[in-house]
Amino acid sequence: MPGALLIALTACGGSDSDQSAVPALTTQPASTQSASESGDAWLGHYVGSATIAGVQYFADAMTTADGLIRLYVAGPIDADYRGAGGNLPQTVPATSAQLVGTLQGPTNQISGDGLVFGQQCEASDPIESCADIGHANISIAYSNDTDSLPAIQGNILVTNSAGTETWSLNMGLYGPNYIGMSTATDIAGVYQEELADFALSGDTLITISDKGALSFQSASSGCTGNGQVRPHLDGVENMFDVTLTISGCNAQYSHFNGTYEGLATTTTSSEWDYDSNLRMWLSQPDPVVTGASPPALTTWAPWVSQN
């Protein structure tokens, strides 16, 4: 996307002293073993960079065994970020974008297509995909070098009314992830949202029950959310499907009223932290692709407490 594109992930750092304030989960590196089903080899939570017109942006994605991809692009960032050590970017973005697509192919070469939705479209300088939805052509390669974490590299061609641009991806499997989570109980808790437009000054607590019921209410924006979190496939790789309905937003935020769906996971703030943060990639289903981009949401919410 030409001009000031995309933006940075909001994260909340933790420390070793935070261990008592985290759900009783075991953090361990994601499995690097390939399975017979092609998608199983490269499924997971990947972080890294997307280079666009010579500028580097933070990239954060979830890929699933049945070929789904959700990619959040944000920045610019100061250096190529591959997810090795250090905190994830913590600046609230001025604008951002989300790719929603599907992938197919053998374990080492993946292709697919998708749609790109603008985020923070009410900003003073929104990205091009706020004016109309971008169409993405994806071509990425998967590698599993025994000396490093699995990685995906390649290009995404994004086309909209402004033209076509190339996103060059360089991403690695994010090691510190809560693996073995397979039920709604594992992700249950209270999380404080910090990234979504409708959550102002930390006024929004997202609650997920042991049955997977998701709810929140934002005091400043008036937005109320109700939905459901369910394991994606068998859920063992800490992947969850989300359905969400937002309603009651006041006039300034009324464009968020609607139905959303997407993926969720929990993750640490860095490879050295023991905290837990809820990440959701959400978009409206069956959008009208010829008009302005409908709202999409990428969320980031540190864990606060059990229900």
ZIVEN-V245252 format. One record per backbone hydrogen bond with DSSP energy under -0.5 kcal/mol. CO is the residue of the C=O (numbers start at 1). NH is the residue of the N-H. Records with the same first field share a line. If there is no record, write none. Layout:
# ZIVEN-V245252
CO = NH, NH
This chain:
# ZIVEN-V245252
3 = 5
8 = 93
9 = 11
11 = 13
15 = 18
16 = 19
17 = 20
18 = 21
19 = 22
23 = 25
25 = 27
28 = 177
37 = 40, 41
38 = 41, 42
39 = 42, 43
44 = 46, 63
45 = 174
46 = 61
47 = 172
48 = 59
49 = 170
50 = 52, 57
51 = 168
52 = 55
55 = 52
56 = 76, 77
57 = 50
58 = 74
59 = 48
60 = 72
61 = 46
62 = 70
63 = 44
64 = 67
67 = 103
68 = 64
69 = 101
70 = 62
71 = 99
72 = 60
73 = 7, 97
74 = 58
80 = 82
83 = 85
86 = 271
96 = 119
97 = 73
98 = 117
99 = 71
100 = 115
101 = 69
102 = 113
104 = 111
106 = 109
108 = 142
110 = 140
111 = 104
112 = 138
113 = 102
114 = 136
115 = 100, 117
116 = 134
117 = 98
119 = 96
120 = 123
123 = 126
127 = 130
128 = 131, 132
129 = 118
130 = 293
134 = 116, 136
135 = 159
136 = 114
137 = 157
138 = 112
139 = 155
140 = 110
141 = 153
143 = 151
145 = 148
150 = 173
151 = 143
152 = 171
153 = 141
154 = 169
155 = 139
156 = 158, 167
157 = 137, 159
158 = 165
159 = 135
160 = 163
163 = 160
165 = 158
166 = 168
167 = 156, 169
168 = 51
169 = 154
170 = 49
171 = 152
172 = 47
173 = 175
175 = 30, 177
176 = 268
177 = 28, 179
178 = 181
180 = 182
181 = 238
183 = 186, 187
184 = 187, 188
185 = 188
189 = 208
190 = 304, 305
191 = 193, 206
192 = 302
196 = 199
198 = 200, 221
200 = 203
203 = 205, 219
204 = 193, 206
205 = 207
206 = 191
207 = 215
208 = 189
209 = 212
212 = 229
213 = 209
214 = 227
215 = 207
216 = 225
217 = 219
218 = 222
221 = 250
223 = 218
224 = 247
225 = 216
226 = 245
227 = 214
228 = 243
230 = 241
231 = 233
232 = 235
235 = 238
236 = 180
239 = 232
240 = 264
241 = 230
242 = 262
243 = 228
244 = 260
245 = 226
246 = 258
247 = 224
250 = 253, 254
251 = 254
253 = 256
254 = 257
258 = 246
260 = 244
261 = 283
262 = 242
263 = 281
264 = 240
265 = 279
266 = 178
267 = 277
269 = 88
270 = 273
276 = 303
277 = 267, 279
278 = 301
279 = 265
280 = 282, 299
281 = 263
282 = 297
283 = 261
287 = 289
288 = 291
291 = 133
295 = 284
297 = 282, 299
299 = 280
300 = 194, 195
301 = 278
302 = 192
305 = 190
